[in-house]
Amino acid sequence: MISVYLSTSDEMLPILISEAAPIGEILGILAVKFVLGMIYGFIIDFVIRLKNKNRAEEERIIDLCEKEHCHCEKSLIKSAIKHTVSILIYIFILTLIVNIIVHLIGEETLSNFMSSSKILGPIITALIGLIPNCASSVIITELYLGNLISFGSLIGGLLANAGSRITCAI
């Protein structure tokens, strides 16, 4: 499943197409995401299978339900609503904090800082990619198209942003 998230094109593809990026560049980005998605998908699957070698799927679900105190066995609908509300609150608070930080620091200062360091740039871009909303993927792609971040920063940010596809669908 993680390989699908990592290799999907998210908001990057429509932005690159609308900005008339060269087809070779678009295919190169998609190819890198595809290959990395496969590699990390196999690695993660292998590690999870080793870790849960002797546990049945049902046991893992029961452990998750007990850990989250969701009482799935009583009402699946109530459990789903509880999880949805908790994720919504988390995303709202995190997005609010990020927007306040970006407002205080400024977009130009942030992009200058990311483009000035070859080592810190990809790390910061990946941290921005961890923000669970669609805007971070858009910002990362726009910065790349403006030659403000490197190819490595673009890939790092987009791979880290893989979870936002779940958020965008909500």
MIDOSE-1310 file (N, C-alpha, C; in nm, 2 decimals, decimal comma, always signed):
residues 170
misv	+0,08/-0,12/+0,00/+0,00/+0,00/+0,00/+0,09/+0,13/+0,00; +0,20/+0,12/+0,08/+0,28/+0,24/+0,08/+0,34/+0,27/-0,05; +0,37/+0,17/-0,13/+0,43/+0,19/-0,27/+0,33/+0,27/-0,36; +0,20/+0,25/-0,34/+0,10/+0,32/-0,42/+0,10/+0,47/-0,37
ylst	+0,11/+0,50/-0,24/+0,11/+0,63/-0,20/+0,24/+0,71/-0,25; +0,35/+0,64/-0,24/+0,48/+0,71/-0,28/+0,49/+0,73/-0,43; +0,43/+0,64/-0,51/+0,44/+0,66/-0,65/+0,33/+0,74/-0,72; +0,23/+0,77/-0,64/+0,12/+0,85/-0,70/+0,17/+0,99/-0,73
sdem	+0,10/+1,06/-0,82/+0,15/+1,19/-0,86/+0,09/+1,30/-0,79; +0,00/+1,28/-0,70/-0,07/+1,39/-0,62/-0,10/+1,51/-0,71; -0,08/+1,63/-0,65/-0,11/+1,75/-0,72/+0,00/+1,80/-0,81; +0,11/+1,73/-0,80/+0,23/+1,77/-0,88/+0,21/+1,76/-1,03
lpil	+0,15/+1,65/-1,07/+0,13/+1,63/-1,22/+0,04/+1,73/-1,28; -0,08/+1,77/-1,23/-0,15/+1,87/-1,30/-0,08/+2,01/-1,30; +0,00/+2,04/-1,20/+0,07/+2,16/-1,19/+0,18/+2,16/-1,30; +0,25/+2,05/-1,31/+0,36/+2,05/-1,41/+0,30/+2,06/-1,55
isea	+0,19/+1,99/-1,57/+0,13/+2,00/-1,71/+0,08/+2,14/-1,74; +0,01/+2,20/-1,64/-0,04/+2,33/-1,66/+0,07/+2,44/-1,68; +0,18/+2,41/-1,62/+0,30/+2,51/-1,64/+0,38/+2,47/-1,76; +0,34/+2,37/-1,84/+0,41/+2,33/-1,96/+0,55/+2,29/-1,94
apig	+0,57/+2,21/-1,83/+0,70/+2,15/-1,80/+0,73/+2,05/-1,91; +0,86/+2,04/-1,94/+0,90/+1,94/-2,05/+0,85/+1,80/-2,01; +0,80/+1,73/-2,11/+0,75/+1,59/-2,09/+0,86/+1,50/-2,03; +0,98/+1,52/-2,08/+1,09/+1,43/-2,02/+1,11/+1,45/-1,87
eilg	+1,10/+1,58/-1,83/+1,11/+1,61/-1,69/+0,99/+1,55/-1,61; +0,87/+1,56/-1,66/+0,76/+1,50/-1,59/+0,77/+1,35/-1,58; +0,81/+1,28/-1,69/+0,83/+1,14/-1,69/+0,94/+1,10/-1,60; +1,04/+1,18/-1,59/+1,16/+1,15/-1,50/+1,11/+1,15/-1,36
ilav	+1,04/+1,25/-1,32/+0,98/+1,26/-1,18/+0,90/+1,15/-1,15; +0,80/+1,11/-1,24/+0,71/+1,00/-1,22/+0,79/+0,87/-1,21; +0,89/+0,85/-1,29/+0,97/+0,73/-1,29/+1,05/+0,72/-1,16; +1,11/+0,83/-1,11/+1,18/+0,82/-0,98/+1,08/+0,79/-0,87
kfvl	+0,96/+0,85/-0,87/+0,86/+0,82/-0,77/+0,82/+0,67/-0,77; +0,80/+0,62/-0,90/+0,76/+0,49/-0,92/+0,86/+0,39/-0,86; +0,98/+0,41/-0,90/+1,09/+0,32/-0,86/+1,11/+0,32/-0,71; +1,12/+0,44/-0,65/+1,13/+0,45/-0,51/+1,01/+0,40/-0,43
gmiy	+0,89/+0,41/-0,49/+0,77/+0,36/-0,43/+0,78/+0,20/-0,42; +0,83/+0,14/-0,53/+0,84/+0,00/-0,54/+0,95/-0,05/-0,44; +1,06/+0,02/-0,44/+1,17/-0,02/-0,35/+1,13/-0,02/-0,20; +1,07/+0,10/-0,16/+1,03/+0,12/-0,02/+0,91/+0,03/+0,01
gfii	+0,82/+0,01/-0,09/+0,71/-0,08/-0,06/+0,76/-0,22/-0,03; +0,85/-0,28/-0,11/+0,91/-0,41/-0,08/+0,98/-0,41/+0,06; +1,06/-0,31/+0,09/+1,13/-0,31/+0,21/+1,04/-0,31/+0,33; +0,94/-0,22/+0,33/+0,84/-0,21/+0,44/+0,76/-0,33/+0,45
dfvi	+0,72/-0,39/+0,34/+0,64/-0,52/+0,34/+0,72/-0,63/+0,41; +0,85/-0,63/+0,37/+0,94/-0,74/+0,42/+0,96/-0,72/+0,57; +0,98/-0,60/+0,62/+1,00/-0,57/+0,76/+0,87/-0,60/+0,84; +0,76/-0,56/+0,79/+0,63/-0,59/+0,86/+0,60/-0,74/+0,87
rlkn	+0,63/-0,81/+0,76/+0,61/-0,96/+0,76/+0,70/-1,02/+0,86; +0,83/-0,98/+0,87/+0,92/-1,03/+0,97/+0,87/-1,01/+1,11; +0,82/-0,88/+1,13/+0,78/-0,84/+1,26/+0,65/-0,92/+1,31; +0,56/-0,94/+1,21/+0,43/-1,00/+1,25/+0,42/-1,14/+1,19
knra	+0,54/-1,21/+1,19/+0,55/-1,34/+1,13/+0,45/-1,44/+1,20; +0,44/-1,44/+1,33/+0,35/-1,53/+1,40/+0,22/-1,48/+1,45; +0,18/-1,36/+1,40/+0,06/-1,30/+1,45/-0,04/-1,30/+1,33; -0,16/-1,34/+1,37/-0,27/-1,34/+1,27/-0,32/-1,20/+1,25
eeer	-0,38/-1,17/+1,13/-0,44/-1,04/+1,10/-0,54/-1,00/+1,20; -0,62/-1,09/+1,24/-0,73/-1,06/+1,34/-0,67/-1,01/+1,47; -0,56/-1,07/+1,52/-0,49/-1,03/+1,64/-0,44/-0,88/+1,63; -0,39/-0,85/+1,51/-0,34/-0,71/+1,50/-0,45/-0,61/+1,50
iidl	-0,56/-0,64/+1,44/-0,68/-0,55/+1,44/-0,73/-0,54/+1,58; -0,74/-0,65/+1,65/-0,79/-0,64/+1,79/-0,69/-0,55/+1,88; -0,56/-0,57/+1,86/-0,46/-0,49/+1,93/-0,48/-0,34/+1,90; -0,50/-0,31/+1,77/-0,52/-0,17/+1,73/-0,65/-0,11/+1,80
ceke	-0,76/-0,19/+1,79/-0,88/-0,14/+1,85/-0,87/-0,12/+2,00; -0,79/-0,21/+2,07/-0,77/-0,19/+2,22/-0,68/-0,07/+2,24; -0,58/-0,05/+2,16/-0,49/+0,07/+2,18/-0,57/+0,20/+2,16; -0,65/+0,20/+2,06/-0,73/+0,33/+2,02/-0,85/+0,34/+2,10
hchc	-0,89/+0,24/+2,18/-1,02/+0,25/+2,26/-1,14/+0,29/+2,17; -1,15/+0,23/+2,05/-1,25/+0,27/+1,96/-1,38/+0,18/+1,97; -1,37/+0,07/+2,03/-1,48/-0,03/+2,05/-1,54/-0,06/+1,92; -1,46/-0,10/+1,83/-1,51/-0,14/+1,69/-1,61/-0,26/+1,70
eksl	-1,59/-0,34/+1,80/-1,68/-0,46/+1,81/-1,82/-0,42/+1,84; -1,84/-0,30/+1,90/-1,98/-0,26/+1,94/-2,05/-0,19/+1,83; -1,98/-0,09/+1,77/-2,04/-0,01/+1,66/-1,93/+0,04/+1,56; -1,93/-0,02/+1,44/-1,83/+0,02/+1,35/-1,85/+0,17/+1,30
iksa	-1,98/+0,21/+1,29/-2,01/+0,35/+1,25/-1,96/+0,45/+1,35; -1,99/+0,42/+1,48/-1,94/+0,51/+1,59/-1,78/+0,52/+1,59; -1,72/+0,40/+1,57/-1,58/+0,40/+1,56/-1,52/+0,48/+1,45; -1,58/+0,47/+1,33/-1,54/+0,54/+1,21/-1,56/+0,69/+1,23
ikht	-1,67/+0,73/+1,29/-1,69/+0,87/+1,32/-1,59/+0,93/+1,42; -1,56/+0,85/+1,52/-1,46/+0,89/+1,62/-1,32/+0,91/+1,56; -1,28/+0,82/+1,47/-1,15/+0,83/+1,41/-1,15/+0,95/+1,31; -1,26/+0,97/+1,24/-1,27/+1,08/+1,14/-1,26/+1,22/+1,22
vsil	-1,33/+1,23/+1,33/-1,33/+1,36/+1,40/-1,19/+1,38/+1,46; -1,13/+1,28/+1,51/-0,99/+1,30/+1,57/-0,89/+1,34/+1,46; -0,90/+1,28/+1,34/-0,81/+1,31/+1,23/-0,84/+1,46/+1,19; -0,97/+1,49/+1,18/-1,01/+1,63/+1,14/-0,95/+1,73/+1,23
iyif	-0,96/+1,71/+1,36/-0,91/+1,80/+1,46/-0,76/+1,81/+1,45; -0,69/+1,70/+1,43/-0,55/+1,70/+1,42/-0,51/+1,78/+1,30; -0,57/+1,75/+1,18/-0,53/+1,83/+1,06/-0,56/+1,98/+1,07; -0,68/+2,01/+1,13/-0,71/+2,15/+1,15/-0,60/+2,22/+1,24
iltl	-0,57/+2,16/+1,35/-0,47/+2,23/+1,44/-0,34/+2,24/+1,37; -0,29/+2,13/+1,31/-0,16/+2,13/+1,24/-0,16/+2,24/+1,13; -0,26/+2,24/+1,05/-0,27/+2,34/+0,94/-0,27/+2,48/+0,99; -0,34/+2,50/+1,10/-0,35/+2,64/+1,16/-0,21/+2,68/+1,21
ivni	-0,14/+2,59/+1,27/+0,00/+2,62/+1,32/+0,09/+2,65/+1,20; +0,08/+2,56/+1,10/+0,17/+2,59/+0,98/+0,14/+2,72/+0,92; +0,02/+2,75/+0,90/-0,02/+2,88/+0,84/+0,03/+3,00/+0,92; +0,02/+2,99/+1,05/+0,07/+3,10/+1,14/+0,22/+3,11/+1,12
ivhl	+0,29/+3,00/+1,12/+0,44/+3,00/+1,11/+0,48/+3,06/+0,97; +0,41/+3,02/+0,86/+0,44/+3,07/+0,73/+0,41/+3,22/+0,72; +0,30/+3,26/+0,79/+0,26/+3,40/+0,79/+0,37/+3,48/+0,86; +0,42/+3,43/+0,98/+0,52/+3,50/+1,06/+0,65/+3,51/+0,99
igee	+0,69/+3,40/+0,93/+0,83/+3,39/+0,87/+0,82/+3,45/+0,73; +0,72/+3,43/+0,66/+0,71/+3,48/+0,52/+0,75/+3,37/+0,42; +0,67/+3,37/+0,31/+0,70/+3,27/+0,21/+0,83/+3,28/+0,14; +0,87/+3,41/+0,12/+1,00/+3,43/+0,05/+1,12/+3,39/+0,14
tlsn	+1,11/+3,42/+0,27/+1,22/+3,39/+0,36/+1,23/+3,24/+0,37; +1,12/+3,17/+0,37/+1,12/+3,02/+0,37/+1,18/+2,96/+0,25; +1,14/+3,01/+0,13/+1,19/+2,96/+0,00/+1,34/+3,00/-0,01; +1,38/+3,12/+0,04/+1,52/+3,15/+0,03/+1,61/+3,06/+0,12
fmss	+1,55/+3,02/+0,24/+1,62/+2,93/+0,33/+1,64/+2,79/+0,27; +1,53/+2,75/+0,21/+1,53/+2,61/+0,15/+1,63/+2,61/+0,03; +1,63/+2,71/-0,05/+1,72/+2,71/-0,17/+1,87/+2,74/-0,13; +1,89/+2,80/-0,02/+2,03/+2,84/+0,01/+2,12/+2,72/+0,06
skil	+2,06/+2,62/+0,11/+2,13/+2,51/+0,17/+2,11/+2,38/+0,10; +2,21/+2,32/+0,05/+2,20/+2,19/-0,03/+2,16/+2,07/+0,07; +2,20/+2,08/+0,19/+2,17/+1,98/+0,29/+2,04/+2,00/+0,36; +2,02/+2,12/+0,41/+1,90/+2,16/+0,49/+1,78/+2,17/+0,40
gpii	+1,80/+2,21/+0,27/+1,69/+2,23/+0,18/+1,60/+2,11/+0,17; +1,66/+1,99/+0,13/+1,58/+1,87/+0,12/+1,51/+1,83/+0,25; +1,58/+1,85/+0,36/+1,52/+1,82/+0,49/+1,40/+1,90/+0,52; +1,42/+2,03/+0,50/+1,31/+2,13/+0,52/+1,19/+2,10/+0,43
tali	+1,22/+2,07/+0,30/+1,12/+2,04/+0,21/+1,04/+1,91/+0,25; +1,12/+1,81/+0,30/+1,05/+1,69/+0,34/+0,97/+1,71/+0,46; +1,01/+1,80/+0,55/+0,93/+1,84/+0,67/+0,80/+1,91/+0,62; +0,81/+2,00/+0,52/+0,69/+2,06/+0,47/+0,60/+1,96/+0,41
glip	+0,66/+1,86/+0,34/+0,58/+1,75/+0,28/+0,51/+1,67/+0,39; +0,55/+1,67/+0,51/+0,48/+1,60/+0,62/+0,35/+1,67/+0,66; +0,33/+1,79/+0,62/+0,21/+1,86/+0,65/+0,10/+1,79/+0,59; +0,00/+1,75/+0,66/-0,11/+1,67/+0,60/-0,22/+1,75/+0,53
ncas	-0,18/+1,82/+0,43/-0,28/+1,88/+0,34/-0,23/+1,90/+0,20; -0,31/+1,93/+0,11/-0,28/+1,93/-0,03/-0,19/+2,05/-0,07; -0,19/+2,15/+0,01/-0,12/+2,28/-0,02/+0,03/+2,26/-0,02; +0,08/+2,17/+0,07/+0,22/+2,15/+0,08/+0,28/+2,09/-0,05
svii	+0,21/+2,00/-0,11/+0,25/+1,94/-0,24/+0,25/+2,05/-0,35; +0,15/+2,13/-0,35/+0,14/+2,24/-0,45/+0,26/+2,34/-0,43; +0,29/+2,38/-0,30/+0,40/+2,47/-0,27/+0,53/+2,41/-0,32; +0,55/+2,28/-0,29/+0,68/+2,22/-0,32/+0,70/+2,22/-0,47
tely	+0,59/+2,18/-0,55/+0,60/+2,18/-0,69/+0,62/+2,32/-0,75; +0,55/+2,42/-0,70/+0,57/+2,56/-0,74/+0,71/+2,61/-0,72; +0,77/+2,57/-0,60/+0,91/+2,61/-0,57/+1,01/+2,55/-0,67; +0,98/+2,42/-0,70/+1,06/+2,35/-0,80/+1,06/+2,42/-0,94
lgnl	+0,94/+2,45/-0,98/+0,92/+2,51/-1,11/+0,98/+2,65/-1,12; +0,99/+2,72/-1,00/+1,05/+2,85/-1,00/+1,20/+2,84/-0,97; +1,26/+2,71/-0,98/+1,40/+2,69/-0,96/+1,45/+2,73/-0,82; +1,36/+2,73/-0,72/+1,40/+2,76/-0,59/+1,44/+2,65/-0,50
isfg	+1,41/+2,52/-0,55/+1,45/+2,40/-0,48/+1,50/+2,31/-0,58; +1,59/+2,21/-0,54/+1,65/+2,11/-0,62/+1,55/+2,00/-0,65; +1,59/+1,91/-0,75/+1,52/+1,79/-0,78/+1,51/+1,70/-0,66; +1,62/+1,69/-0,59/+1,62/+1,61/-0,47/+1,52/+1,66/-0,36
slig	+1,51/+1,79/-0,35/+1,42/+1,85/-0,25/+1,28/+1,82/-0,30; +1,25/+1,83/-0,43/+1,12/+1,81/-0,48/+1,08/+1,66/-0,45; +1,16/+1,57/-0,48/+1,13/+1,43/-0,46/+1,11/+1,40/-0,31; +1,20/+1,45/-0,23/+1,19/+1,43/-0,08/+1,06/+1,49/-0,03
glla	+1,02/+1,61/-0,07/+0,90/+1,67/-0,02/+0,78/+1,59/-0,07; +0,78/+1,55/-0,20/+0,66/+1,48/-0,25/+0,65/+1,34/-0,19; +0,76/+1,27/-0,17/+0,75/+1,14/-0,10/+0,70/+1,15/+0,04; +0,75/+1,26/+0,11/+0,70/+1,28/+0,25/+0,55/+1,31/+0,25
nags	+0,51/+1,38/+0,15/+0,37/+1,42/+0,14/+0,27/+1,31/+0,10; +0,32/+1,19/+0,08/+0,24/+1,08/+0,03/+0,11/+1,06/+0,11; +0,11/+1,09/+0,24/-0,01/+1,07/+0,32/-0,12/+1,17/+0,30; -0,08/+1,28/+0,23/-0,18/+1,39/+0,21/-0,29/+1,34/+0,11
ritc	-0,26/+1,24/+0,03/-0,37/+1,19/-0,06/-0,49/+1,14/+0,02; -0,47/+1,09/+0,14/-0,58/+1,04/+0,22/-0,65/+1,17/+0,27; -0,57/+1,27/+0,32/-0,63/+1,39/+0,37/-0,71/+1,46/+0,26; -0,66/+1,47/+0,14/-0,73/+1,54/+0,03/-0,86/+1,48/+0,00
ai	-0,87/+1,35/+0,02/-0,99/+1,28/-0,02/-1,10/+1,30/+0,08; -1,07/+1,34/+0,20/-1,17/+1,35/+0,31/-1,26/+1,47/+0,28
